Amino acid sequence: MKNIDRWFILTGLVFLLTGMALGLHMSKAQDFTLHGLHAHLNLLGFVVMTLFGLCYRTWPKMQEGILATVHYLLHTVTVATALTLLFFMLSNMDLAPKLGPILDTVLLGTVAGVVLFFYLFFTRARE
């Protein structure tokens, strides 16, 4: 995938706008039930993805090959899926026992993406 650094940052900005919209909605409604989702949208979605993008931009060798694309897809899909599951869990606590194990499994994919990023950084971010 070309310009993986840009894709990470653009996707992070989408997560940020979503998190900010949720924050504004919670503030207006004075209902902070989804505060955990708001925090994770901004942290895993915006902050982490932007940090990944800046690293890929700073060390272009990390972008070489298919692993950077795998990392992008793995992080984006698993975080979006995990946050969707978290939304349903926080909206209806009766679903938590059913969705919790699925969420845990999805988050293993997120961890795998971070491990892949660690590998790329450790092996290719040298100047």
Backbone hydrogen bonds, N-H to C=O, Kabsch-Sander energy under -0.5 kcal/mol:
donor,donor_aa,acceptor,acceptor_aa,energy
4,I,1,M,-0.6
6,R,3,N,-0.5
7,W,3,N,-2.0
8,F,4,I,-2.4
9,I,5,D,-1.9
10,L,6,R,-3.0
11,T,7,W,-2.5
12,G,8,F,-2.3
13,L,9,I,-2.2
14,V,10,L,-1.6
15,F,11,T,-2.1
16,L,12,G,-2.4
17,L,13,L,-2.6
18,T,14,V,-2.1
19,G,15,F,-2.8
20,M,16,L,-2.8
21,A,17,L,-2.4
22,L,18,T,-2.3
23,G,19,G,-2.3
24,L,20,M,-2.6
25,H,21,A,-2.4
26,M,22,L,-2.7
27,S,23,G,-2.3
28,K,24,L,-2.6
29,A,25,H,-2.5
30,Q,26,M,-1.3
31,D,26,M,-1.5
35,H,32,F,-1.6
38,H,34,L,-2.3
39,A,35,H,-2.3
40,H,36,G,-2.1
41,L,37,L,-2.7
42,N,38,H,-1.8
43,L,39,A,-2.5
44,L,40,H,-1.2
45,G,40,H,-1.4
46,F,41,L,-1.3
47,V,42,N,-2.7
48,V,43,L,-2.7
50,T,46,F,-2.6
51,L,47,V,-2.3
52,F,48,V,-2.6
53,G,49,M,-2.6
54,L,50,T,-2.7
55,C,51,L,-2.1
56,Y,52,F,-2.7
57,R,53,G,-2.0
58,T,54,L,-2.3
59,W,55,C,-2.6
62,M,59,W,-2.1
63,Q,60,P,-1.8
64,E,61,K,-1.1
70,V,66,I,-2.4
71,H,67,L,-2.5
72,Y,68,A,-2.5
73,L,69,T,-2.8
74,L,70,V,-2.8
75,H,71,H,-2.7
76,T,72,Y,-2.7
77,V,73,L,-2.5
78,T,74,L,-2.1
79,V,75,H,-2.4
80,A,76,T,-2.2
81,T,77,V,-2.4
82,A,78,T,-2.8
83,L,79,V,-2.7
84,T,80,A,-1.7
85,L,81,T,-2.4
86,L,82,A,-2.6
87,F,83,L,-2.1
88,F,84,T,-1.9
89,M,85,L,-2.4
90,L,86,L,-2.8
91,S,87,F,-2.1
92,N,88,F,-1.6
95,L,92,N,-2.4
96,A,93,M,-0.8
98,K,95,L,-0.8
99,L,95,L,-3.0
100,G,96,A,-2.6
103,L,99,L,-2.9
104,D,100,G,-2.5
105,T,101,P,-1.8
106,V,102,I,-2.6
107,L,103,L,-2.6
108,L,104,D,-1.0
109,G,105,T,-0.8
109,G,106,V,-1.1
110,T,106,V,-1.1
111,V,107,L,-2.3
112,A,108,L,-2.4
113,G,109,G,-2.0
114,V,110,T,-1.9
115,V,111,V,-2.4
116,L,112,A,-2.4
117,F,113,G,-2.3
118,F,114,V,-2.6
119,Y,115,V,-2.4
120,L,116,L,-2.5
121,F,117,F,-3.0
122,F,118,F,-3.1
123,T,119,Y,-2.4
124,R,120,L,-2.0
125,A,121,F,-1.9
126,R,124,R,-1.8
